[in-house]
Amino acid sequence: MSEELEQPVKKTRKPRVVKPKETVEKVVKQKKAKPETIVEISAQQVSDYLKSHPDFFIENVHLLEHLSIPHPSGVAVSLISKQLELFRSRSQEMENQLLELIEIARGNDTAMNRMHQLNLALHDAQTIEEVVTNLHIVLTEYFLTDFVAIRLIQTDSSANLDNVFIAPDSKDLKPFDNEFRTGRPTCGKLTLTQARVLFGFQANEVKSCAIIPMLFTDLEGLLAIGSRDENRFHASMGHLFLTQMSEVIATRLITLLQQEK
């Protein structure tokens, strides 16, 4: 028998697929990408880092203000530690003072703007009636009040200004004897009689008020500013701004009254 020699079978190679460069880079990046993990730093690592960087606090001296380091002697405190403690205390005190000054500056800025608007409103008024109208507008809008009343002590025949002028012998002036005697503003809750004289049918709505007497050579009267908020005007308020406001208003009123004569 003749032996048949088996011929080796040649394997057919598959064609090689060449991937675009962008695809290859994307696959490589995906393989290299690892999920983000939060690495916790141990106290030992912090200690080792500080040992290898002894000048760390020299370059970051501001961090010392937030550190609390116990003294090895126990109750005894080193001079440097005491100085650092005083430095922290004074630094915090100065920061609080700075914040307070900033708040005061903002308040002064607001007060100046309000006074400026008041002056503009008074300058724009050409009659007593316009003064009253403009005061209602500017005090409500810029001074955040709800009620305004002016009572000038003199006799006037104008029917349109009956609610402004009050006769010198009127019994309605009696509830304000204290203001006229001291010449100083009073702030707080009105009596019902005072509220009715100043605000008429709206008396019950006024929960707090500032009453400013206007006592000048050519003018006597009252300026009242009321609010529905019972804490808006209180006895501990300063009087300087209220007094200055009444002086500005009275000056304009005097000018207009003299023009009408």
C-alpha positions in Angstrom: 0.0 0.0 0.0 1.1 3.3 -0.8 1.1 5.8 1.9 -0.6 9.0 1.1 1.1 12.0 2.3 -1.1 14.5 3.8 -0.5 18.0 2.5 -0.5 20.8 5.1 -3.6 23.0 5.0 -2.8 26.6 4.6 -4.6 28.9 7.0 -6.3 31.8 5.5 -5.4 35.1 7.2 -8.1 37.6 7.9 -7.5 41.0 6.6 -6.1 43.4 9.2 -8.5 46.2 10.2 -6.7 49.4 10.7 -8.5 51.6 13.3 -8.4 55.3 12.9 -6.1 57.2 15.1 -8.9 58.9 17.0 -10.5 55.6 17.8 -7.3 54.2 19.1 -6.6 57.2 21.3 -10.2 57.0 22.7 -9.8 53.3 23.6 -6.4 53.9 25.3 -7.9 56.8 27.4 -10.8 54.6 28.4 -8.4 51.9 29.6 -6.3 54.4 31.5 -9.2 56.2 33.1 -9.8 55.3 36.7 -12.8 56.1 38.9 -12.2 59.2 41.0 -11.6 58.4 44.6 -11.4 60.6 47.7 -7.9 60.3 49.2 -7.9 60.8 52.9 -4.8 62.3 54.4 -3.7 60.8 57.7 -2.2 62.6 60.6 1.1 60.8 60.0 1.2 62.0 56.4 0.7 65.6 57.6 3.4 65.1 60.2 5.8 63.7 57.6 5.1 66.6 55.2 5.8 69.2 57.9 9.0 67.5 58.9 10.2 67.5 55.3 9.1 71.1 54.8 10.2 72.9 58.0 9.6 76.4 56.4 5.9 75.7 55.7 4.6 78.0 58.4 7.1 80.7 57.5 5.5 80.9 54.1 2.0 80.5 55.5 2.2 82.4 58.7 -1.5 83.4 58.5 -2.5 79.8 59.3 -1.1 80.2 62.8 -4.0 82.4 63.7 -6.3 79.4 63.4 -4.2 76.8 65.3 -4.4 75.9 68.9 -1.2 74.4 70.2 -1.0 73.2 73.8 2.1 74.1 75.8 4.2 71.1 77.1 4.5 72.7 80.5 0.7 72.3 81.1 -0.7 75.3 82.9 2.3 77.5 82.2 2.1 79.5 79.0 5.2 80.7 77.0 5.6 84.4 76.2 5.3 83.7 72.5 2.1 81.7 73.0 0.6 84.6 75.1 1.6 87.1 72.4 0.0 85.0 69.8 -3.2 84.8 71.8 -3.3 88.5 72.3 -2.7 89.0 68.6 -5.6 86.8 67.7 -7.9 88.6 70.2 -6.9 92.1 68.9 -7.2 91.0 65.3 -10.8 89.8 65.9 -11.6 93.0 67.8 -10.3 95.1 64.9 -12.2 93.1 62.4 -15.4 93.6 64.4 -14.7 97.4 64.6 -14.2 97.5 60.9 -17.5 95.8 60.2 -19.2 98.2 62.6 -17.7 101.2 60.8 -18.8 99.8 57.5 -22.3 99.5 58.8 -22.2 103.0 60.1 -20.9 104.3 56.8 -23.8 102.6 55.0 -26.3 104.1 57.3 -24.8 107.6 56.9 -24.9 107.2 53.1 -28.6 106.3 53.3 -29.3 109.2 55.5 -27.5 111.6 53.2 -29.4 110.3 50.2 -32.7 110.7 52.1 -31.9 114.3 53.1 -30.9 115.1 49.5 -34.3 113.8 48.3 -36.1 115.9 51.0 -34.3 119.0 49.9 -35.2 118.4 46.3 -38.9 117.9 47.2 -39.0 121.1 49.3 -37.2 123.2 46.7 -39.7 122.0 44.1 -42.7 123.1 46.2 -43.9 126.6 45.4 -46.8 126.7 47.9 -47.6 125.5 51.4 -50.0 122.9 49.9 -47.3 121.6 47.6 -44.9 121.3 50.6 -47.4 119.1 52.4 -48.0 117.0 49.3 -44.3 116.6 48.5 -43.5 115.7 52.1 -46.0 112.9 52.0 -44.4 111.5 48.9 -40.7 111.8 49.9 -41.1 110.6 53.5 -43.2 107.6 52.4 -40.9 106.6 49.6 -37.4 107.3 51.0 -38.0 107.4 54.8 -40.3 104.4 54.8 -43.0 106.0 56.9 -46.8 105.7 56.6 -48.2 109.0 57.9 -47.1 112.7 57.8 -48.7 115.7 59.5 -47.7 119.3 59.7 -49.5 121.7 62.1 -48.5 125.4 61.9 -49.6 127.6 64.7 -51.3 130.6 63.2 -54.7 131.7 61.9 -55.3 131.1 58.2 -58.4 131.8 56.1 -57.6 129.2 53.3 -60.2 126.4 53.3 -57.7 124.1 51.6 -55.3 124.3 54.5 -57.6 123.8 57.5 -55.8 120.6 58.3 -52.4 122.4 58.4 -53.0 125.6 60.4 -54.1 125.6 64.0 -55.1 128.7 66.0 -52.7 129.7 68.8 -55.5 129.5 71.4 -56.7 126.1 70.2 -57.3 123.4 72.9 -55.8 120.9 70.4 -52.3 122.2 71.3 -52.6 121.1 75.0 -51.6 117.5 74.4 -48.2 118.7 73.1 -47.2 120.9 76.0 -44.2 118.7 76.7 -42.8 119.0 73.2 -43.2 122.8 73.2 -41.7 123.1 76.7 -38.6 121.0 76.0 -38.2 121.9 72.3 -37.0 118.3 71.7 -38.5 115.6 69.5 -40.3 112.7 71.2 -40.6 109.2 69.8 -42.8 106.3 70.7 -46.5 105.6 71.1 -49.0 108.5 70.8 -51.9 109.1 73.1 -55.2 108.8 71.4 -55.8 112.5 71.7 -52.5 113.3 70.1 -53.1 110.9 67.3 -56.5 112.4 66.6 -55.2 116.0 66.4 -52.4 115.0 64.1 -53.8 112.2 61.9 -57.6 112.6 62.2 -59.6 109.5 61.1 -56.3 107.5 60.7 -55.4 107.9 64.3 -56.0 104.3 65.2 -53.7 103.1 62.5 -50.6 104.9 63.8 -48.7 102.6 66.1 -45.6 104.7 66.6 -44.7 108.3 65.9 -42.0 110.9 66.0 -43.2 114.4 67.0 -40.8 117.2 66.2 -41.5 120.7 67.5 -40.6 123.6 65.1 -39.9 126.6 67.3 -38.5 129.5 65.2 -38.8 133.3 65.3 -41.0 133.3 62.2 -42.7 129.9 62.6 -44.0 127.7 65.3 -45.6 124.3 64.8 -45.3 120.5 64.8 -44.0 117.9 62.4 -45.3 114.4 63.0 -44.1 111.3 61.2 -46.1 108.1 61.9 -45.8 104.4 61.2 -48.0 101.3 61.3 -45.0 99.5 62.8 -44.9 99.9 66.6 -41.1 99.6 66.7 -40.4 102.1 63.9 -40.1 105.0 66.3 -39.0 104.4 69.9 -37.8 106.4 72.9 -34.2 105.4 72.5 -33.9 106.9 69.0 -31.4 109.7 68.4 -32.9 113.2 67.8 -30.2 114.9 65.7 -31.5 113.8 62.3 -35.1 114.5 63.2 -34.1 118.0 64.4 -32.2 118.7 61.2 -35.1 117.5 59.1 -37.5 119.9 60.8 -35.1 122.8 60.3 -34.9 122.2 56.6 -38.7 121.9 56.3 -39.3 125.0 58.5 -36.9 127.1 56.4 -38.9 126.4 53.3 -42.2 127.0 55.0 -41.0 130.3 56.4 -39.9 131.4 52.9 -43.3 130.5 51.3 -45.3 132.1 54.1 -43.4 135.4 53.7 -44.0 135.3 49.9 -47.8 134.9 50.5 -48.1 138.0 52.7 
